[in-house]
């Protein structure tokens, strides 16, 4: 009978050690997962900023291209003996300028949306990381409580009839 009691005590101790190890492993795993989500959040924000830079570059290219078109229209008009700052040559330059302004505004709006989109995605991932960590910790604590209850049940002697 004493051998059974000794085996039961050893089994109880093994369960306790196993439960504690499981608790720490669960918390570590949760922390790693939350850290990975935080890294993804930072990457999402950086990606949004990179996209914004690309759109700003595109907007500046539109302005540069508009300047080239205006200079070409003036040069052709002057080469043909027409005043480049009146009549049809001026109208062509104004139309090109309006279109360039519209394209510039679209690219600028896209840059702004890229920044806000990256920030929104980043905030969502940060919230997910916080939730992951909270739920993981709560689960680990609940598992520890269940393990303690099982251990207490094993320790409690039963009445033999």
Helices and strands as residue ranges (DSSP letters): H 2-79, H 87-155
